[in-house]
Amino acid sequence: MTALPPPAAIRTTCAYCGVGCGVLARPDGQGGLLPVAGDPAHPANLGRLCGKGASLADTLGGAGRLTRARIDGRPVPLDAALDHVADGFRRARAERGPGGIAFYLSGQMLTEDYYAANKLAKGFLGSANVDTNSRLCMSSTVAGQVRGFGEDLVPGAYEDLDLCDLAVLVGSNVAWCHPVLFGRLMEARAARGARLVVIDPRATDTSRAADLHLAIRPGSDAALWQFLLVEADRRGLADRAAEGFPAAIEAAHTDCPDIAACAALTDLAPADLARLADMVLTTPRCLTLFSQGVNQSSAGTDKVNAILNLEIALGRVGRPGAGPFSLTGQPNAMGGREVGGLANQLAAHLGFSDAERRLVGDVWQATDMATGPGLKAVELIDALEAGKIGALWIIGTNPAVSLPDAGRFRRALARCPLVVVSDCVTGTDTQALAHVLLPASGWSEKDGTVTNSERRISRQRAVLPPPGDARPDWWLIAEVARRLGFGHAFAWRHPAEIFDEHARLSGAAAARFGRHFDIAGLAGLSRQQYDALEPVQWPVPAGSRNGTARVVPSQRLIALHHRPPVERPMQPGELVLNTGRLRDQWHTMTRTGRAARLAGHAPEPLLAVNPSDARDAGLDQGGFARITGRRGTALLKVTIDPGQRRGEVFAPLHWSDAFAAEAAIGHLASPATDPLSGQPELKHAVIRLAPWRPGWSGVMVDRATRGPLRRGVRLPAYWVRHAVDAGRAVILAGDETPATAEDWRKLATRLARGFGAAIDAGPAIELIDAARGRLRLAWTGADGRIVAVIALARQPHALPDTTALARLLDPATDRGAAAPAALRLALLADHDPDGGDARPDPAICACAGVGRSAILAAAGTGPLDQRLARVTEATGAGGGCGSCRHQIRSILSEATPHVEPA
Ligand code: SF4
């Protein structure tokens, strides 16, 4: 018998960040994917992937995949659910008018999906209430680029990272948030000596690799750029004839007439400011990259324009290796904006003037065009609260976690008569508030296009069939449109037809209104040509299919003034809460939370606190902090971090109620918004800290992969769950003070039942030392194998390592009932029953899945660079995206004192 050759790899794109890496994916023949690889032919990553991208295959299928429609929690046929949605939309429109309908979309959606939602809402339902989670991510850049360039346009290309002599990163921990681009920058540095400046209040893995780190006062970026503009003018480097220059320089002089004024506003040393000015102003190939630290601010648009002002005045926009570069957070934030994904846009980069509305309406055959901009995300909360929204369709996002003042949003959502959520997973916090769930195709099943940070349109291709009743978002939207009587305008049979309509509309808009966004050259593709479409940067005007690497737009400086954040500490003990991403998680963890190897980097959300603030608040390393804000509370473990500025703390944004007891940081975030962009100030909220000292701590591992949590069972004050290879681990702590063996046993059993562990067969092993406050319980299933283990202790240091405990469930090491002595020994002594090292081995390189011990074992001896090279060669660690190389370097230099040869 001849073995069948493995199926060819399908070229697609990563599901996560705005780098837009190309991915090679291949079915494993059992409904999943073989481990994915980076696509060497994709210009965005040239074969590289970060840990998240490399783990895509680990996040698919299994429990937690939404495969059937539900109404009020009950599974229903998809047709019935779509009928219900159409009826609800019809009713909302009849009762509240067009403004009673709203959509909340996601930068994860494909362009074709986004296009369909916008067309239905803005062209047929008469509602521009179509906003997206891109509002939280980079709408200030959009507003700034529209003011400075006349259009939402990133002039440069990733190639500029290879060509620059100086990269200035502003409010961007690119080593964690855009790891593949960080690797590219590090290569430019090694190859050509490019220097790196990081402007960020926090010390990060990015700043540790920099030549200069300016730990700026949060919110004062505009003042820094005002100073650089004044300094450029003083040195005779600024183009005084540039449009808007006189008013802009006058405003800059008002804010920062000299270096001392800038130092006072930014809390930076004058010597550092002088060094920055010398570096930026004397390096023609200076590339300024910025992201959420600039955008997520009540003055985000002005910050963006302060950066653009300097670049325009220096004549660097659109020059190779130079100019401004917005790093997009999400994989298709830019594609969504191309089709009008924000409430203040129409498709094809058009607005709501009569002429623009007419053009779009003609192409769409619209029956009811929206007359003006709709509600931005935070405004939507007000409208929901006021009962003005009768139907809201949320697609591919989790706003109950990610919106600021998330508790208020949840309460407001409860007032909406019809909440529809389309998603590919179950169990999100938002779904708990929905009336209808629609099963959507997920990554690896979807087919369409995305646009990354450098304007590059790439195909995201289907590799697997969607399970159950799951369907593409565009198809679900078109089916509701058909039920509402608009079938003639939504009769697409394939995403290629939507893309063709989108490309034609862009050509008409570019011709009539002179927009740079123009992909008319991609109109008229056959299905085969669409399927084979190579990554291409817009504009792609009619008659060409080659794309354009750099664009030089019209340019205008904007007069602006530094404004501090809205919420500021006023009382003793008040601190500033900053929020952001971690290296190995994505958004609210609905996908990355399923991959065990991505949990190793940060199994729990930690609050980073400056040592002095920790001392003042009575907090200990590894202890707990009760965080109280003006809108909500959280309970997190503390890591004392000298890289935090005094008075400022940092918490990750990823955890939701589905993953932790009280770690959804959106409850604390400020709803203050930028007046132009409507982007909320997610990085600056006032909080207070107080220690919380639990009566016990614990860890449970079992074979479940997620909830459901059992109703009516009291859960502890602190719990966080994460994936392990054999199932899940839950880290626990509670208020109770168990005294007797029976108290400990009852507590352990209550916890295991509360988290839904399969413990019905009763405990197989029980070790309780009430005097010392320690418990270990293991339960076995019908096959004699261990199904759950829980360890509790009065003192956290008496707990076993989670990884070692999880190994007891691993089929490779599980001795089940056959070897209770070995298990007892393992549970008691906290060592691996197979004789391995059970000490913590945190994941350092998520791309290669390599931990600290493997790194140390491979390093050998010799100079640091040689040991680093040996680790990469032997284990692959540090050879993927490169974002962990600094950490590996630190481990090696700390672990093995080395004497350089004489
Ligand atoms: Fe995906 Fe990582 Fe590339 Fe971003 S950098 S697109 S998360 S592989």
Boltz pocket constraint, residues with backbone or C-beta under 6 A from the ligand:
constraints:
  - pocket:
      binder: B
      contacts: [[A, 14], [A, 15], [A, 16], [A, 17], [A, 18], [A, 19], [A, 20], [A, 21], [A, 45], [A, 48], [A, 49], [A, 50], [A, 51], [A, 52], [A, 53], [A, 54], [A, 177], [A, 178], [A, 179], [A, 180], [A, 181]]
      max_distance: 6.0
